[in-house]
Amino acid sequence: MSLPEDTVESWLQGERSIPTNVASWIEALCFTHESADLLMPKVDPDAASEGDDSVQRLEHIPSYSYHLLRRLSEGPVGLRSLFGTDDEAAVFFLVSRGLAERKEGDLTITPSGKRIGEIQEFPS
């Protein structure tokens, strides 16, 4: 799809409203790019040797995903309640990592997610 440059410029300048379908498309692209960045594998350089599939992979869990994971540790969460919220991107992250799964209309925690979602008590 190609648009006249002056149309896009008028949106950017606030002279015309961005159509809802275009704004939704741009938002979906943003989620896609964010998800792609989150999926980039991270490898511990001290443990890595080329071609070694047993290398421990280190990955940061974004706080918004961790908070949803903690909620899931208390019980299933209805998927419909997550649509259109900040937690919608967290669903993709958690499911793609095997930390949560979709069951019927709910999002539930997996055993791997339960281990990560637990808060460890340290001796004083």
Solvent accessible surface area in square Angstrom, and as a share of the most:
residue,aa,sasa,rsa
1,M,194,0.87
2,S,107,0.69
3,L,71,0.36
4,P,82,0.52
5,E,148,0.66
6,D,104,0.54
7,T,17,0.10
8,V,55,0.32
9,E,82,0.37
10,S,11,0.07
11,W,27,0.10
12,L,132,0.66
13,Q,112,0.50
14,G,64,0.62
15,E,129,0.58
16,R,134,0.49
17,S,103,0.66
18,I,75,0.38
19,P,59,0.37
20,T,111,0.65
21,N,113,0.58
22,V,17,0.09
23,A,44,0.34
24,S,59,0.38
25,W,153,0.54
26,I,75,0.38
27,E,101,0.46
28,A,55,0.43
29,L,68,0.34
30,C,78,0.47
31,F,75,0.31
32,T,83,0.48
33,H,123,0.55
34,E,71,0.32
35,S,18,0.12
36,A,58,0.45
37,D,90,0.47
38,L,39,0.19
39,L,85,0.42
40,M,115,0.51
41,P,95,0.59
42,K,95,0.40
43,V,61,0.35
44,D,29,0.15
45,P,110,0.69
46,D,139,0.72
47,A,51,0.39
48,A,46,0.35
49,S,67,0.43
50,E,185,0.83
51,G,76,0.73
52,D,54,0.28
53,D,137,0.71
54,S,97,0.63
55,V,17,0.10
56,Q,116,0.51
57,R,138,0.50
58,L,82,0.41
59,E,79,0.36
60,H,131,0.58
61,I,39,0.20
62,P,12,0.08
63,S,72,0.47
64,Y,64,0.24
65,S,0,0.00
66,Y,62,0.24
67,H,120,0.54
68,L,1,0.01
69,L,0,0.00
70,R,80,0.29
71,R,106,0.39
72,L,2,0.01
73,S,40,0.26
74,E,154,0.69
75,G,25,0.24
76,P,88,0.56
77,V,14,0.08
78,G,31,0.30
79,L,20,0.10
80,R,210,0.77
81,S,72,0.47
82,L,3,0.02
83,F,125,0.52
84,G,74,0.71
85,T,60,0.35
86,D,126,0.65
87,D,31,0.16
88,E,67,0.30
89,A,16,0.12
90,A,0,0.00
91,V,10,0.06
92,F,85,0.36
93,F,1,0.00
94,L,0,0.00
95,V,42,0.24
96,S,51,0.33
97,R,56,0.20
98,G,38,0.37
99,L,10,0.05
100,A,3,0.02
101,E,66,0.30
102,R,133,0.48
103,K,110,0.46
104,E,178,0.80
105,G,47,0.45
106,D,53,0.28
107,L,0,0.00
108,T,22,0.13
109,I,33,0.17
110,T,17,0.10
111,P,101,0.64
112,S,43,0.28
113,G,0,0.00
114,K,91,0.38
115,R,156,0.57
116,I,72,0.36
117,G,0,0.00
118,E,92,0.41
119,I,111,0.56
120,Q,112,0.50
121,E,158,0.71
122,F,171,0.71
123,P,129,0.81
124,S,164,1.06
